[in-house]
Amino acid sequence: MQSGNIDEGLATVEEAFAVVSTGGEQFCFPEIHCIKRELLLARPAEDSDAAEVAFDEALSVSRALQAKSKELRTSVSLARHWRDQSKHDE
């Protein structure tokens, strides 16, 4: 992301999802979703909806795994994202 290779980062994230899905450690899912979200947020504004989907996925996975710290971190990031998008009602 820091080098500006967002598409390459997203491709790597998809590879990580594939590895974890085929027998990897399930607790990695929330973190992978967080990385995906950050990459999507680094893209132009039209990817904001895709980033919100990644937030939702990260929250769902964190809840399913009972990973409270990941859930809290994602919730705070989502609140900041909504603040930055002027979505104060959410």
Number of C-alpha atoms within 10 A of each C-alpha: 15 7 6 11 10 18 13 12 17 18 12 14 17 15 12 15 17 12 12 16 12 9 8 13 10 13 15 14 20 24 15 19 25 21 18 24 26 18 22 24 19 16 15 8 11 10 15 17 12 14 24 17 14 23 23 17 18 26 24 14 20 23 15 11 15 12 14 13 10 20 21 14 14 24 16 12 16 20 15 14 17 15 13 10 11 10 11 10 6 8
